[in-house]
Amino acid sequence: MSPAVKAIEQNCRHNDVPLDRVKPNQGDACEVLYSNRSIGKNSKGFDVIDLDPYGSAAEFLDGAVQAVSDGGLLCVTCTDKAVLCGRNTET
């Protein structure tokens, strides 16, 4: 288990957030989003998705929109305005 995943789990315990309500992942974010799509009556999706990538969030948006549950919250953060607007060709 990576140090980042351990830190997420430790933070959940510290803040009394049940670990069954959080799904930490180290791997391909798009794969996780697409495999948890909120399509159909039996699919739940995620109640909250927080995208805060290094670089553009564009490659994650389709999967995130499909994975957020009906009435859920999708948070997208890009701290570099050039990246958000697609003007940075290095990322």
SULUR-V481695 format. One record per residue. N is the residue number from 1. RES is the residue in three letters. SS is DSSP state (a for helix, b for strand, c for the rest). OMEGA is omega in whole degrees, 0 to 359 (none if undefined). D_CENTER is the distance of its C-alpha to the mean C-alpha in Angstrom with 2 decimals. Layout:
# SULUR-V481695
N & RES & SS & OMEGA & D_CENTER
N & RES & SS & OMEGA & D_CENTER
This chain:
# SULUR-V481695
1 & MET & c & 183 & 18.59
2 & SER & c & 176 & 17.23
3 & PRO & a & 180 & 17.98
4 & ALA & a & 179 & 14.38
5 & VAL & a & 176 & 13.64
6 & LYS & a & 180 & 17.03
7 & ALA & a & 177 & 16.34
8 & ILE & a & 180 & 13.32
9 & GLU & a & 178 & 15.68
10 & GLN & a & 179 & 18.54
11 & ASN & a & 177 & 16.89
12 & CYS & a & 179 & 16.21
13 & ARG & a & 181 & 19.87
14 & HIS & a & 182 & 21.11
15 & ASN & c & 178 & 19.66
16 & ASP & c & 175 & 20.78
17 & VAL & c & 181 & 17.42
18 & PRO & c & 183 & 18.04
19 & LEU & a & 176 & 16.16
20 & ASP & a & 178 & 16.07
21 & ARG & a & 183 & 13.71
22 & VAL & c & 181 & 10.96
23 & LYS & c & 178 & 9.52
24 & PRO & c & 183 & 9.33
25 & ASN & c & 169 & 9.28
26 & GLN & c & 183 & 11.17
27 & GLY & c & 183 & 11.51
28 & ASP & c & 182 & 10.54
29 & ALA & a & 180 & 6.87
30 & CYS & a & 178 & 8.70
31 & GLU & a & 179 & 10.83
32 & VAL & a & 181 & 8.52
33 & LEU & a & 182 & 7.32
34 & TYR & a & 180 & 11.04
35 & SER & a & 178 & 12.43
36 & ASN & c & 181 & 11.04
37 & ARG & c & 180 & 12.20
38 & SER & c & 182 & 13.77
39 & ILE & c & 179 & 17.14
40 & GLY & c & 185 & 20.43
41 & LYS & c & 183 & 21.80
42 & ASN & c & 180 & 20.81
43 & SER & c & 182 & 17.08
44 & LYS & c & 186 & 14.96
45 & GLY & c & 179 & 11.34
46 & PHE & b & 177 & 8.91
47 & ASP & b & 180 & 10.63
48 & VAL & b & 172 & 7.96
49 & ILE & b & 180 & 4.44
50 & ASP & b & 177 & 4.62
51 & LEU & b & 177 & 4.76
52 & ASP & c & 186 & 7.74
53 & PRO & c & 168 & 9.07
54 & TYR & c & 185 & 12.68
55 & GLY & c & 185 & 14.27
56 & SER & c & 176 & 13.46
57 & ALA & c & 187 & 10.29
58 & ALA & a & 183 & 12.61
59 & GLU & a & 182 & 11.89
60 & PHE & a & 189 & 8.30
61 & LEU & a & 181 & 9.60
62 & ASP & a & 179 & 11.62
63 & GLY & a & 181 & 9.29
64 & ALA & a & 179 & 6.87
65 & VAL & a & 179 & 10.29
66 & GLN & a & 185 & 11.60
67 & ALA & a & 180 & 9.12
68 & VAL & b & 183 & 9.30
69 & SER & b & 177 & 12.55
70 & ASP & b & 184 & 15.73
71 & GLY & b & 180 & 16.02
72 & GLY & b & 184 & 12.40
73 & LEU & b & 176 & 10.74
74 & LEU & b & 181 & 8.41
75 & CYS & b & 180 & 8.46
76 & VAL & b & 180 & 8.87
77 & THR & c & 171 & 10.83
78 & CYS & c & 186 & 13.20
79 & THR & c & 179 & 16.02
80 & ASP & c & 184 & 18.38
81 & LYS & a & 178 & 19.82
82 & ALA & a & 178 & 21.26
83 & VAL & a & 181 & 17.96
84 & LEU & a & 181 & 16.57
85 & CYS & c & 178 & 19.83
86 & GLY & c & 183 & 19.93
87 & ARG & c & 180 & 23.04
88 & ASN & c & 186 & 22.12
89 & THR & c & 183 & 23.15
90 & GLU & c & 181 & 22.32
91 & THR & c & none & 18.54
